[in-house]
Amino acid sequence: MTDQAIEKEIQDKGLTAPRITPADIEANIVSEVYFTATDGINGGMASATGRVKSEYVEGVRLLAPCDLLTFCVLVLRNGFTVTGESACASPENFDAEIGRKIARQKAVEKIWPLMGYELRTKLNFEPKVSKGEQ
């Protein structure tokens, strides 16, 4: 079930207590970046800290599978980052757009508990304790 389908069900049932919505999640994302592991390796190699132990053995490019690993980095309004990734098993099935969508979906899944925690803190939850339990 998609986030939008769940949101529709919540609205249809008239549940109105404070909650996080898909729109809240999207509004909290201020930037998104996509790259493959190969892109990351190439960027890392251009820096002083980059290092690859073995790229080729007997003419075989060992890092070829890195072309099939897509990352998404989402930057949230407060500067926190979350990541998602998508790995394709068969090179013939690799589609960059699909990889980005899957990686983004996995990154978004990590935002829900963060924003849920923040909302719960704002609601200042304190368990009600009866006088006999104090």
C-alpha positions as CSV (number, residue, x, y, z in Angstrom):
1,M,0.0,0.0,0.0
2,T,1.4,3.4,-1.0
3,D,1.8,6.3,1.4
4,Q,-0.9,8.2,-0.6
5,A,-3.4,5.2,-0.3
6,I,-2.8,5.1,3.5
7,E,-3.3,8.9,3.7
8,K,-6.6,8.6,1.8
9,E,-7.8,5.8,4.2
10,I,-6.9,8.0,7.2
11,Q,-8.8,10.9,5.8
12,D,-11.8,8.7,4.8
13,K,-12.0,7.5,8.4
14,G,-12.0,11.1,9.7
15,L,-8.9,10.6,11.9
16,T,-7.8,14.1,12.7
17,A,-5.3,13.9,15.5
18,P,-1.9,15.4,14.9
19,R,0.1,13.2,12.5
20,I,2.7,13.2,9.8
21,T,1.4,13.2,6.2
22,P,3.1,12.4,2.9
23,A,2.9,16.2,2.2
24,D,4.7,16.9,5.5
25,I,7.5,14.5,4.4
26,E,7.8,16.1,1.0
27,A,7.8,19.6,2.5
28,N,10.7,18.6,4.8
29,I,12.9,17.6,1.9
30,V,14.9,20.6,0.7
31,S,17.4,18.9,-1.6
32,E,18.0,15.5,-3.2
33,V,21.1,14.1,-4.9
34,Y,21.4,10.9,-6.9
35,F,24.5,9.0,-8.0
36,T,25.8,5.6,-8.7
37,A,28.6,3.9,-6.7
38,T,30.8,4.4,-9.7
39,D,30.1,8.1,-9.6
40,G,31.0,8.1,-5.9
41,I,34.2,6.2,-6.6
42,N,35.2,8.6,-9.4
43,G,34.5,11.6,-7.1
44,G,36.4,10.0,-4.3
45,M,39.3,9.3,-6.5
46,A,39.5,12.9,-7.5
47,S,39.9,13.9,-3.8
48,A,42.9,13.4,-1.6
49,T,41.2,10.7,0.5
50,G,40.0,8.5,-2.4
51,R,41.4,5.0,-2.7
52,V,40.5,1.8,-4.7
53,K,42.4,-1.3,-3.9
54,S,42.0,-3.1,-7.2
55,E,39.9,-1.9,-10.1
56,Y,41.0,-4.5,-12.7
57,V,42.3,-8.1,-12.4
58,E,43.4,-9.8,-15.6
59,G,41.6,-7.2,-17.7
60,V,38.2,-7.7,-15.9
61,R,36.7,-4.5,-14.4
62,L,35.9,-5.5,-10.9
63,L,34.0,-2.3,-10.2
64,A,31.5,-2.8,-13.0
65,P,28.7,-3.8,-10.5
66,C,29.1,-0.4,-8.9
67,D,27.5,1.0,-12.0
68,L,24.3,-0.8,-10.9
69,L,24.1,0.6,-7.4
70,T,22.2,3.9,-7.1
71,F,22.2,6.2,-4.1
72,C,19.8,8.9,-3.1
73,V,20.7,11.5,-0.5
74,L,17.9,13.6,0.8
75,V,18.7,16.8,2.8
76,L,16.0,17.7,5.3
77,R,15.0,21.2,6.3
78,N,17.1,21.1,9.5
79,G,20.2,19.9,7.6
80,F,20.0,16.2,8.5
81,T,20.5,13.7,5.7
82,V,19.0,10.4,5.0
83,T,20.1,7.9,2.3
84,G,18.4,5.2,0.2
85,E,19.9,2.8,-2.2
86,S,18.9,0.5,-5.1
87,A,20.9,-2.3,-6.5
88,C,20.2,-4.0,-9.8
89,A,21.2,-7.7,-10.0
90,S,21.2,-8.0,-13.8
91,P,23.0,-5.3,-15.8
92,E,20.5,-5.8,-18.7
93,N,17.7,-4.7,-16.4
94,F,19.4,-1.5,-15.1
95,D,17.3,1.6,-15.6
96,A,18.7,4.7,-14.0
97,E,15.3,6.3,-13.5
98,I,13.8,3.3,-11.8
99,G,16.9,3.0,-9.6
100,R,16.5,6.6,-8.5
101,K,12.8,6.1,-7.7
102,I,13.6,3.0,-5.6
103,A,16.5,4.7,-3.8
104,R,14.4,7.8,-3.1
105,Q,11.5,5.7,-1.7
106,K,13.9,3.9,0.6
107,A,15.3,7.2,1.8
108,V,11.8,8.6,2.4
109,E,11.0,5.5,4.5
110,K,13.7,6.7,6.9
111,I,12.1,10.1,7.3
112,W,8.8,8.8,8.8
113,P,10.2,7.7,12.1
114,L,12.3,10.8,12.5
115,M,9.4,13.1,11.9
116,G,7.2,10.9,14.0
117,Y,9.6,11.2,16.9
118,E,9.7,15.0,16.5
119,L,5.9,15.2,16.5
120,R,5.7,13.1,19.6
121,T,8.2,15.4,21.3
122,K,6.1,18.4,20.3
123,L,3.0,16.7,21.7
124,N,5.0,16.3,25.0
125,F,3.8,12.9,25.7
126,E,3.7,12.0,29.3
127,P,2.0,8.8,30.4
128,K,-0.9,9.3,32.7
129,V,-0.2,7.8,36.1
130,S,-3.0,7.1,38.5
131,K,-2.5,8.2,42.1
132,G,-2.2,4.6,43.2
133,E,0.8,4.0,40.9
134,Q,2.9,6.9,42.0
